[in-house]
Amino acid sequence: MRRSLLALLLAGCAGDPDVDAALRTQREELSAPRWVLVAMDGVALAAFEGGPIDLHLEADGRVHGNAGVNRYSGPWRATRLDELRIGTLATTRRLGPSDLMQREKRFLDLLARSESCVLEGEALALRDRDGASALVFERAARRD
């Protein structure tokens, strides 16, 4: 499956029914019940303290989740293969320990700067404009 998505991306067949089907499949795969953050800026989640950070990408184009201290929500889109862009996010305004608030701010900044994604099996890596893998998630079913 992954190989066929890559082949279609390289072919660059915009408007092609196969590309449209591959894009629908990608959106369905991204719309997992829940993604749990396992690494940020190359640092494994085990190095962090506090509650889990997660990501819910709904099929209707809404994203929401827990950023560690606060909840967030907003729009997301994927109009090309391997694209994932997060729109302007709204958050709750609870206060927490300063280290958790700094981690949360970094997570939300990286999430907002995401432009592409790599989906491999049960892992989802969100990348910035330069292609750096800033956020890595796993499907919650594998971690629970």
Secondary structure, DSSP 8 states (H G I E B T S, - for coil): -HHHHHHHHHHT-TT-HHHHHHHHHHHHHHS-S-EEEEEETTEEGGG--SS--EEEE-TTSEEEEE-SSSEEEEEEE--STTB-EE---EE------HHHHHHHHHHHHHHHH--EEEEETTEEEEE-TT--EEEEEEEHHHH-
